Amino acid sequence: MQISIGISVNGARTSGSAPVNIVAPGISGTTTIDSVLTSTLGGWLNSPTSYAFQWNRNGSPIPSATTSSYTLVQADSASAITCVVTATNAFGSTPSTSNTLTTPTYAAAFTSTWLVTAGETITLPYEAAGTYSGTIDWGDSTTSVNSYDNRTHTYATAGTKTISITGVTTGFRFNNTGSRLNIRTITNWGTLRLGNGGNYLNGCSNLTLTTVVGTLDLTGTTNLNGMFWACSSLTTVNGINSWNTAAVTSIGQMFHSCTNFNQALSFNTGAVTNMSNMFQSCTAFNAALSFSSTASVTNMYAMFYNCTNFNQPLTFNTVSVTNMGYMFGQCAFNQNIGSWNVANVTDFEGFMANKTPATFSTTNLDAIYNGWVTVQSSRTISFGTAKYSAAGVAGRNYLTTTKLWTITDGGL
């Protein structure tokens, strides 16, 4: 229906009609996140003098999306996108809705929270050799292209800011520098890939990951050294046992000085060669460890050093280990490891140097003396003042006389 309206122009009455749509607007573009959609005007009768645009998501207006183009964001995941073009002339306005483009389900954004003061600048721990694309939403109504050059941002107001990053983020490494004290939570791992430099969250002492969702993508990461070093607020990492660690070769210092961490771990460690200092100074830690295989591990140096509460059974395959120095130094560990294969261990320095009769049983020391038969010659090992019993005499004599070991213990 065409409506004719009479209006007065300089005292003279004229007749005309509001715009009539004859060709609907058309929207086009790639429907991936951060892509730009554009809308045509469509076809109109009655000579419109202006046009207005309103983009809709699932039939509802998208705030501030009022130009002929629209950049898709995380909120548009799995949605129906349309654009309403309203044509106007002197006699009225008429809307027309475009075709519909349906977006796929987008990968979740990498999302974290940061505590800042007014005027403070934070720096995302991006690496010069990293790979970045997409958009950074800084949580203060501003956005930037996700890039190494755009990794810093200054906040006008104080508070907890939520940073959401879509697209590709490969390379995220604090290494105990930069804005490590500002980051408070990671709420979704999203599409983050760490890189391979190690020490990724090292020094993030205020970080908690109890409620993080998603699974960290370890594609391209074989080195988890120092991953959480000195994350002293860390208690658990939600979903960590779903990480695909099959290609990881080093988990040394992974939880070093995580003084509040205490979570059972189940990792695929088939490719791991280095576990040195993995839990050093994890003073609250006393949880079960289920590692698929430790047959390739060569270095267990100080793995549980200063774990003052750790006392869990360990069924490690130690056939390849060469270094057990300080492995249980200042550790509560009091378990039977007499079945361990220590044939290739050359360094036992400080192995259990601080043990006492109260912290390491005669039964467990006897098991070591009687079970460790195939060993390197002329090794030095200390069990502090822990005592053995008559049942361990023969095994101890074999180690000291036949294998020429120097053993420190508390005697019978």
C-alpha positions as CSV (number, residue, x, y, z in Angstrom):
1,M,0.0,0.0,0.0
2,Q,1.4,3.4,-0.9
3,I,0.4,6.3,1.3
4,S,0.1,9.8,0.0
5,I,0.5,12.7,2.4
6,G,-0.2,16.3,1.8
7,I,2.2,18.8,3.4
8,S,2.5,22.5,3.3
9,V,5.6,24.1,1.8
10,N,5.8,27.9,2.0
11,G,2.0,28.0,2.4
12,A,1.4,25.8,-0.7
13,R,0.0,22.3,-0.2
14,T,1.9,19.5,-2.0
15,S,1.3,15.7,-2.1
16,G,3.8,12.8,-2.0
17,S,4.6,9.4,-0.6
18,A,7.0,7.9,1.9
19,P,9.7,5.6,0.4
20,V,8.6,2.3,-0.9
21,N,11.0,-0.7,-0.9
22,I,11.1,-2.7,-4.1
23,V,14.4,-4.6,-3.6
24,A,15.3,-5.7,0.0
25,P,18.7,-4.7,1.3
26,G,21.4,-7.3,1.0
27,I,24.1,-8.2,3.5
28,S,27.3,-10.0,2.6
29,G,30.6,-11.0,3.9
30,T,32.4,-13.8,5.7
31,T,30.7,-15.0,8.9
32,T,33.9,-15.7,10.9
33,I,34.6,-13.7,14.0
34,D,36.2,-10.2,13.4
35,S,35.0,-10.3,9.8
36,V,33.2,-7.3,8.4
37,L,29.7,-7.6,6.9
38,T,28.3,-4.9,4.6
39,S,24.7,-3.9,3.7
40,T,23.4,-2.5,0.4
41,L,20.7,0.1,0.5
42,G,18.2,-2.0,-1.4
43,G,15.9,-0.5,-4.1
44,W,13.4,2.2,-3.3
45,L,10.7,4.3,-4.9
46,N,9.8,7.9,-4.1
47,S,13.3,9.3,-3.9
48,P,14.6,8.7,-0.3
49,T,16.8,11.5,0.9
50,S,18.5,9.6,3.7
51,Y,19.0,6.1,5.0
52,A,19.5,4.7,8.5
53,F,21.0,1.3,9.4
54,Q,20.4,-1.0,12.3
55,W,22.1,-4.4,12.6
56,N,20.2,-7.1,14.5
57,R,21.3,-10.3,16.2
58,N,18.5,-12.9,16.4
59,G,16.0,-10.1,15.8
60,S,17.2,-7.8,18.5
61,P,19.1,-4.5,17.8
62,I,22.9,-4.6,18.3
63,P,23.9,-1.5,20.3
64,S,25.8,1.1,18.3
65,A,25.7,-1.0,15.1
66,T,24.2,1.7,13.0
67,T,26.3,2.1,9.9
68,S,26.4,0.2,6.6
69,S,29.1,-2.2,7.9
70,Y,29.4,-4.3,11.0
71,T,32.3,-6.3,12.5
72,L,31.3,-9.6,13.9
73,V,32.2,-10.2,17.6
74,Q,32.2,-13.0,20.1
75,A,28.5,-12.4,21.0
76,D,27.5,-13.1,17.4
77,S,28.4,-16.8,17.7
78,A,25.8,-19.1,16.2
79,S,23.4,-16.2,15.5
80,A,21.2,-14.9,12.8
81,I,22.4,-11.5,11.6
82,T,20.2,-9.1,9.7
83,C,20.3,-5.4,8.9
84,V,17.3,-3.1,8.8
85,V,17.6,-0.2,6.4
86,T,15.2,2.7,6.9
87,A,14.7,5.0,4.0
88,T,13.4,8.5,4.7
89,N,12.1,11.4,2.6
90,A,10.0,14.4,3.3
91,F,6.8,12.3,3.5
92,G,7.9,9.6,5.9
93,S,10.2,6.7,6.7
94,T,10.0,3.0,5.7
95,P,12.1,0.1,7.0
96,S,13.2,-3.0,5.1
97,T,15.0,-6.0,6.5
98,S,17.8,-7.7,4.7
99,N,18.5,-11.3,4.1
100,T,19.9,-13.4,7.0
101,L,23.4,-14.6,7.5
102,T,23.9,-17.3,10.1
103,T,27.2,-17.3,11.9
104,P,29.0,-20.5,13.0
105,T,29.8,-21.3,16.6
106,Y,32.9,-19.3,17.4
107,A,35.7,-20.5,19.6
108,A,35.6,-19.0,23.0
109,A,37.6,-15.8,23.6
110,F,40.7,-16.0,25.8
111,T,39.4,-14.1,28.8
112,S,41.2,-12.9,31.9
113,T,40.7,-10.4,34.7
114,W,43.2,-7.7,35.8
115,L,43.2,-5.4,38.8
116,V,44.4,-1.9,37.9
117,T,44.6,1.6,39.4
118,A,43.5,4.8,37.7
119,G,46.0,5.7,35.0
120,E,47.8,2.4,35.2
121,T,49.2,0.8,32.1
122,I,49.3,-2.9,31.7
123,T,51.2,-5.0,29.2
124,L,50.0,-8.3,27.8
125,P,53.0,-10.7,27.9
126,Y,53.2,-11.1,24.1
127,E,56.4,-12.2,22.4
128,A,58.0,-10.4,19.5
129,A,58.1,-13.7,17.5
130,G,54.5,-14.6,18.5
131,T,51.5,-14.7,16.2
132,Y,48.4,-12.5,16.9
133,S,45.2,-11.6,15.1
134,G,41.6,-10.7,16.0
135,T,40.5,-8.2,18.5
136,I,41.4,-7.2,22.1
137,D,38.5,-6.0,24.2
138,W,40.1,-4.2,27.1
139,G,37.0,-4.2,29.3
140,D,36.6,-0.5,29.4
141,S,34.5,0.0,26.2
142,T,37.7,0.2,24.0
143,T,39.1,-2.4,21.6
144,S,42.3,-2.8,19.7
145,V,43.5,-5.0,16.8
146,N,45.1,-8.0,18.5
147,S,48.8,-7.5,17.8
148,Y,52.2,-7.4,19.4
149,D,52.3,-3.6,18.9
150,N,49.0,-3.2,20.7
151,R,49.9,-5.2,23.7
152,T,49.8,-2.2,26.1
153,H,46.8,-0.3,27.4
154,T,46.2,2.5,29.9
155,Y,43.1,2.5,32.1
156,A,41.4,5.8,33.0
157,T,39.6,4.3,36.0
158,A,40.6,1.8,38.7
159,G,39.0,-1.6,39.2
160,T,38.9,-5.1,37.9
161,K,38.9,-5.2,34.1
162,T,37.9,-8.2,32.0
163,I,40.1,-8.6,28.9
164,S,38.7,-10.7,26.1
165,I,40.8,-11.7,23.1
166,T,39.4,-13.3,20.0
167,G,41.3,-14.7,17.1
168,V,44.9,-16.0,17.3
169,T,47.1,-15.6,20.3
170,T,50.3,-17.6,20.1
171,G,52.9,-16.5,22.6
172,F,52.0,-15.5,26.1
173,R,54.9,-15.4,28.6
174,F,55.4,-13.3,31.7
175,N,58.7,-14.9,32.7
176,N,58.4,-13.0,36.1
177,T,58.3,-9.6,34.4
178,G,55.8,-7.0,33.4
179,S,52.2,-6.8,34.6
180,R,52.3,-10.2,36.3
181,L,50.9,-8.9,39.6
182,N,47.9,-7.4,37.9
183,I,46.4,-10.5,36.4
184,R,44.0,-12.1,38.8
185,T,42.1,-14.8,37.0
186,I,42.0,-16.5,33.6
187,T,38.3,-17.4,33.1
188,N,38.5,-19.0,29.7
189,W,41.6,-20.4,27.9
190,G,39.9,-19.7,24.6
191,T,42.2,-19.9,21.7
192,L,45.4,-19.2,23.6
193,R,48.6,-21.0,22.7
194,L,51.5,-20.4,25.0
195,G,54.4,-20.7,22.6
196,N,57.4,-22.7,23.7
197,G,59.6,-20.5,25.8
198,G,58.6,-21.7,29.3
199,N,57.9,-19.6,32.4
200,Y,54.6,-18.5,30.9
201,L,52.8,-17.5,34.1
202,N,56.0,-17.2,36.2
203,G,55.6,-14.6,38.9
204,C,51.8,-14.2,38.7
205,S,51.4,-14.4,42.5
206,N,47.8,-13.1,42.5
207,L,46.5,-15.5,39.9
208,T,43.9,-18.1,40.6
209,L,42.6,-20.7,38.1
210,T,40.0,-22.5,40.2
211,T,37.1,-21.6,37.8
212,V,38.9,-21.4,34.5
213,V,36.9,-23.1,31.7
214,G,38.0,-24.6,28.4
215,T,41.1,-26.7,27.8
216,L,44.5,-25.1,27.2
217,D,45.7,-25.8,23.6
218,L,49.2,-27.1,23.9
219,T,49.8,-27.3,20.2
220,G,53.4,-26.3,19.5
221,T,54.3,-26.5,23.2
222,T,56.8,-29.1,24.4
223,N,58.2,-27.0,27.2
224,L,56.2,-26.4,30.3
225,N,59.2,-25.4,32.4
226,G,58.2,-22.9,35.0
227,M,54.6,-22.7,33.9
228,F,53.2,-21.7,37.3
229,W,56.5,-20.8,39.1
230,A,55.7,-18.6,42.1
231,C,52.0,-18.6,41.5
232,S,51.5,-18.5,45.2
233,S,47.7,-17.9,45.2
234,L,47.2,-21.0,43.0
235,T,45.3,-23.8,44.7
236,T,43.9,-25.8,41.8
237,V,43.8,-25.5,38.0
238,N,40.3,-26.4,36.8
239,G,40.5,-29.0,34.0
240,I,44.3,-29.3,34.0
241,N,44.1,-33.1,33.8
242,S,42.4,-32.8,30.4
243,W,45.4,-31.0,28.9
244,N,47.0,-33.0,26.0
245,T,50.6,-33.3,27.3
246,A,51.6,-36.2,25.0
247,A,54.2,-34.1,23.2
248,V,55.6,-32.3,26.3
249,T,59.2,-33.1,27.1
250,S,59.9,-30.9,30.1
251,I,57.8,-30.1,33.2
252,G,60.7,-28.9,35.3
253,Q,59.8,-26.1,37.8
254,M,56.2,-26.4,36.6
255,F,54.8,-25.7,40.1
256,H,57.9,-24.4,41.8
257,S,57.0,-22.3,44.8
258,C,53.2,-22.7,44.4
259,T,52.9,-22.7,48.1
260,N,49.1,-23.2,48.2
261,F,48.8,-25.6,45.3
262,N,47.3,-29.0,46.2
263,Q,45.6,-30.9,43.4
264,A,45.8,-34.5,42.2
265,L,47.4,-34.6,38.8
266,S,47.0,-37.1,35.9
267,F,49.3,-36.3,33.0
268,N,50.5,-38.1,29.9
269,T,54.3,-38.0,30.6
270,G,55.4,-40.5,28.0
271,A,57.7,-37.9,26.3
272,V,58.9,-36.1,29.4
273,T,62.6,-36.2,30.1
274,N,62.9,-33.4,32.7
275,M,61.0,-33.3,36.0
276,S,63.6,-31.3,38.0
277,N,62.2,-29.0,40.7
278,M,58.7,-29.7,39.5
279,F,57.1,-29.3,43.0
280,Q,60.0,-27.6,44.8
281,S,58.7,-25.6,47.8
282,C,55.1,-26.6,47.2
283,T,54.6,-26.6,50.9
284,A,50.9,-27.4,50.9
285,F,51.1,-30.1,48.3
286,N,50.1,-33.6,49.2
287,A,48.0,-35.0,46.4
288,A,48.2,-38.1,44.3
289,L,50.2,-38.2,41.1
290,S,49.2,-40.4,38.2
291,F,51.8,-40.1,35.4
292,S,51.3,-42.4,32.4
293,S,55.0,-43.2,32.1
294,T,58.2,-41.8,33.5
295,A,60.4,-44.2,31.6
296,S,62.1,-41.4,29.6
297,V,62.7,-39.1,32.5
298,T,66.4,-38.5,33.1
299,N,66.3,-35.6,35.6
300,M,64.4,-35.7,38.9
301,Y,66.7,-33.3,40.7
302,A,64.9,-31.6,43.7
303,M,61.6,-32.7,42.3
304,F,60.0,-32.6,45.8
305,Y,62.5,-30.5,47.6
306,N,61.0,-28.6,50.5
307,C,57.6,-30.2,50.0
308,T,57.0,-30.2,53.7
309,N,53.6,-32.0,53.5
310,F,54.1,-34.4,50.6
311,N,53.8,-38.1,51.5
312,Q,52.2,-40.0,48.6
313,P,53.1,-43.4,47.1
314,L,55.1,-43.0,43.9
315,T,55.1,-45.7,41.3
316,F,57.7,-44.1,39.0
317,N,59.6,-45.9,36.4
318,T,63.1,-44.6,37.1
319,V,65.1,-46.7,34.6
320,S,66.4,-43.7,32.7
321,V,67.0,-41.3,35.6
322,T,70.6,-40.1,36.2
323,N,70.0,-37.3,38.6
324,M,68.1,-37.7,41.9
325,G,70.0,-35.0,43.8
326,Y,67.9,-33.4,46.6
327,M,64.9,-35.2,45.3
328,F,63.3,-35.5,48.7
329,G,65.4,-33.0,50.6
330,Q,63.4,-31.4,53.4
331,C,60.3,-33.3,52.3
332,A,57.8,-35.2,54.4
333,F,58.0,-38.2,52.0
334,N,58.0,-41.5,53.9
335,Q,57.1,-44.3,51.4
336,N,58.6,-47.5,50.1
337,I,60.7,-46.9,47.0
338,G,62.8,-50.1,47.3
339,S,61.5,-51.3,43.9
340,W,62.8,-48.3,42.0
341,N,65.4,-49.0,39.3
342,V,68.2,-46.7,40.0
343,A,70.8,-48.4,37.8
344,N,71.6,-45.2,35.9
345,V,71.6,-42.7,38.7
346,T,74.9,-41.0,39.2
347,D,73.9,-38.1,41.5
348,F,72.2,-38.8,44.9
349,E,73.6,-35.6,46.5
350,G,71.2,-34.5,49.3
351,F,68.7,-37.2,48.3
352,M,67.1,-37.5,51.8
353,A,69.7,-35.6,53.8
354,N,67.3,-34.2,56.4
355,K,65.6,-37.4,57.3
356,T,65.2,-38.5,61.0
357,P,63.8,-41.7,62.5
358,A,60.6,-39.8,63.0
359,T,60.3,-38.9,59.3
360,F,61.6,-42.0,57.5
361,S,60.8,-45.5,58.8
362,T,63.2,-48.3,59.3
363,T,61.0,-50.4,57.1
364,N,61.3,-48.0,54.2
365,L,65.1,-47.6,54.6
366,D,65.5,-51.3,54.8
367,A,63.6,-51.6,51.5
368,I,66.0,-49.3,49.8
369,Y,69.1,-51.1,51.1
370,N,67.7,-54.5,50.0
371,G,66.0,-53.4,46.8
372,W,68.7,-51.2,45.2
373,V,71.1,-53.9,43.9
374,T,71.9,-52.9,40.4
375,V,73.5,-49.5,41.0
376,Q,76.4,-47.4,39.9
377,S,79.6,-47.8,42.0
378,S,81.1,-45.3,44.4
379,R,78.0,-43.2,44.9
380,T,77.4,-40.9,48.0
381,I,73.9,-40.7,49.5
382,S,72.5,-39.4,52.8
383,F,69.4,-40.4,54.7
384,G,70.1,-38.0,57.5
385,T,69.7,-39.8,60.9
386,A,67.1,-42.2,59.7
387,K,67.7,-45.8,61.0
388,Y,67.7,-49.2,59.5
389,S,67.0,-52.5,61.2
390,A,68.8,-55.9,61.2
391,A,66.7,-56.7,58.1
392,G,68.6,-54.1,56.2
393,V,72.1,-54.9,57.3
394,A,73.0,-57.2,54.4
395,G,71.7,-54.9,51.8
396,R,73.6,-51.9,53.3
397,N,76.8,-53.9,53.5
398,Y,76.5,-54.9,49.8
399,L,76.2,-51.2,48.8
400,T,79.1,-50.0,51.0
401,T,81.5,-52.9,50.4
402,T,80.7,-54.3,47.0
403,K,79.5,-51.1,45.3
404,L,81.7,-48.8,47.4
405,W,78.9,-46.4,48.4
406,T,79.3,-43.8,51.1
407,I,76.1,-43.8,53.1
408,T,75.0,-41.4,55.8
409,D,72.2,-42.7,58.1
410,G,71.4,-43.0,61.8
411,G,72.6,-46.6,62.1
412,L,70.8,-49.5,63.6
